[in-house]
Amino acid sequence: MLVKAFRHIGIFLVAAFLLCSCGLSKVKDISVTSVGVAYIVPTSARSVDAKLLIGINNPARSFAVEDVSGVIRYMDKPIAHFVSGPLELEGKAEQTYELPCTVVLDEGVSILEVLLIAAKGSLEGLKADVDIQGALKKNGVLRAPLSFRDLDISQFKK
């Protein structure tokens, strides 16, 4: 069930990545072709490292997402913070990308609470705030940071 939750979070992160590329000519044609979990490794009692495998068809130009960070909330209570590494999307290509990420539970949230949420089998009530830094690869100019608030994670499930 934890893998399923990470898969849905991966879909959510990809959607947020794609939103950061607004202004690229063919952004509406960028699509996610697959999302998988390569691994999940507990790094402590309060955190995990994971690698998501994300298939993306990008008919637009190349661009890079340099940093993604945010908060995951359940019923408006922060339960975890996440960060992911950089991702460079090649232009006019369809390929699978590896996206490393780290999720750390907030203070006062136990792993048991998270497992109970995952056991429900539903993503209802999960929301996220996401901050994205990105750049166009062609000219290396940094775009303004993008922030998304109250994103409903359940809307990104397949």
C-alpha positions as CSV (number, residue, x, y, z in Angstrom):
1,M,0.0,0.0,0.0
2,L,2.9,2.3,0.7
3,V,4.2,1.7,-2.9
4,K,0.7,2.6,-4.2
5,A,0.8,5.8,-2.2
6,F,4.2,6.7,-3.6
7,R,3.0,5.9,-7.1
8,H,0.2,8.4,-6.7
9,I,2.6,11.0,-5.1
10,G,4.8,10.4,-8.2
11,I,1.9,11.1,-10.5
12,F,1.3,14.3,-8.5
13,L,4.9,15.4,-8.6
14,V,5.0,14.9,-12.4
15,A,1.9,16.9,-12.8
16,A,3.5,19.7,-10.7
17,F,6.7,19.4,-12.8
18,L,4.7,19.8,-16.0
19,L,2.9,22.9,-14.6
20,C,6.3,24.5,-14.1
21,S,6.9,24.6,-17.8
22,C,4.1,27.0,-18.6
23,G,5.1,29.2,-21.5
24,L,6.7,26.4,-23.5
25,S,4.9,26.2,-26.8
26,K,3.7,22.6,-26.7
27,V,3.2,22.2,-22.9
28,K,-0.4,21.0,-23.3
29,D,0.9,18.0,-25.3
30,I,3.4,16.8,-22.6
31,S,2.0,13.6,-21.1
32,V,2.9,11.1,-18.4
33,T,3.1,7.6,-19.9
34,S,4.0,5.6,-16.8
35,V,4.8,6.0,-13.1
36,G,6.5,3.3,-11.0
37,V,8.6,3.0,-7.9
38,A,12.1,1.7,-8.3
39,Y,12.7,1.5,-4.6
40,I,11.7,2.8,-1.2
41,V,14.4,2.7,1.5
42,P,13.7,3.7,5.1
43,T,16.5,6.0,6.2
44,S,15.2,6.5,9.8
45,A,12.1,5.9,11.8
46,R,10.8,9.2,10.4
47,S,12.0,9.3,6.7
48,V,12.3,7.4,3.5
49,D,14.3,7.8,0.3
50,A,12.6,6.7,-2.8
51,K,13.3,6.6,-6.5
52,L,10.3,7.1,-8.8
53,L,10.4,5.9,-12.5
54,I,8.4,8.4,-14.5
55,G,7.7,7.9,-18.3
56,I,7.2,11.3,-20.0
57,N,6.4,12.2,-23.6
58,N,7.7,15.7,-24.1
59,P,7.1,17.2,-27.6
60,A,8.1,20.6,-26.3
61,R,11.6,22.0,-25.9
62,S,14.1,20.8,-23.2
63,F,13.8,22.2,-19.8
64,A,15.1,21.4,-16.3
65,V,13.4,21.3,-12.9
66,E,16.1,22.1,-10.4
67,D,14.4,21.7,-7.1
68,V,11.0,20.6,-5.9
69,S,10.0,20.8,-2.2
70,G,6.7,20.8,-0.4
71,V,4.4,19.7,2.4
72,I,1.9,16.8,2.3
73,R,-1.2,17.3,4.5
74,Y,-3.9,15.0,5.6
75,M,-7.2,16.6,6.7
76,D,-5.3,19.9,6.8
77,K,-2.7,18.6,9.2
78,P,0.9,18.6,7.9
79,I,2.1,15.0,8.0
80,A,5.3,15.1,5.9
81,H,7.8,17.3,4.0
82,F,9.3,16.2,0.7
83,V,12.2,17.2,-1.6
84,S,13.2,15.8,-4.9
85,G,16.3,16.0,-7.0
86,P,16.7,17.7,-10.3
87,L,15.1,16.4,-13.5
88,E,16.0,17.4,-17.0
89,L,13.4,16.7,-19.6
90,E,14.8,16.2,-23.1
91,G,12.9,18.0,-25.8
92,K,10.9,16.2,-28.4
93,A,11.5,12.8,-26.8
94,E,9.7,10.1,-24.9
95,Q,11.7,8.4,-22.2
96,T,11.7,7.2,-18.6
97,Y,13.3,9.4,-16.0
98,E,14.5,8.4,-12.5
99,L,13.4,10.9,-9.9
100,P,15.0,10.6,-6.4
101,C,13.0,12.0,-3.5
102,T,13.0,12.1,0.2
103,V,10.0,12.2,2.5
104,V,10.3,13.1,6.2
105,L,7.5,12.9,8.7
106,D,6.6,16.1,10.6
107,E,7.1,16.3,14.3
108,G,4.2,14.7,16.2
109,V,3.3,12.3,13.3
110,S,4.0,8.6,13.8
111,I,4.7,6.0,11.1
112,L,1.6,4.2,12.4
113,E,-0.6,7.2,11.5
114,V,0.8,7.2,7.9
115,L,0.3,3.4,7.6
116,L,-3.3,3.9,8.8
117,I,-3.8,6.5,6.1
118,A,-2.2,4.2,3.5
119,A,-4.3,1.3,4.6
120,K,-7.5,3.1,3.8
121,G,-6.6,2.7,0.1
122,S,-7.9,6.1,-0.7
123,L,-6.0,9.4,-1.3
124,E,-9.0,11.5,-0.2
125,G,-8.0,14.2,2.3
126,L,-4.4,14.3,1.1
127,K,-3.3,17.7,-0.1
128,A,0.0,19.2,-0.9
129,D,1.8,22.5,-1.2
130,V,4.6,22.5,-3.8
131,D,7.4,24.9,-4.6
132,I,9.3,24.4,-7.9
133,Q,12.5,26.0,-9.3
134,G,13.2,25.5,-12.9
135,A,15.1,26.7,-16.0
136,L,14.9,26.5,-19.7
137,K,17.9,24.4,-20.9
138,K,18.4,26.4,-24.1
139,N,19.3,29.7,-22.5
140,G,19.8,28.7,-18.9
141,V,17.7,31.6,-17.6
142,L,16.1,30.8,-14.3
143,R,12.3,31.1,-14.3
144,A,10.6,32.6,-11.3
145,P,9.9,30.0,-8.6
146,L,6.4,28.5,-8.9
147,S,4.2,27.7,-5.9
148,F,1.1,25.6,-5.8
149,R,-1.1,25.4,-2.8
150,D,-3.9,23.0,-1.7
151,L,-3.3,20.6,-4.6
152,D,-5.6,17.6,-4.1
153,I,-3.4,14.5,-4.5
154,S,-6.4,12.3,-5.2
155,Q,-7.1,14.1,-8.5
156,F,-3.8,12.7,-9.9
157,K,-4.6,9.0,-9.6
158,K,-5.1,7.0,-12.8
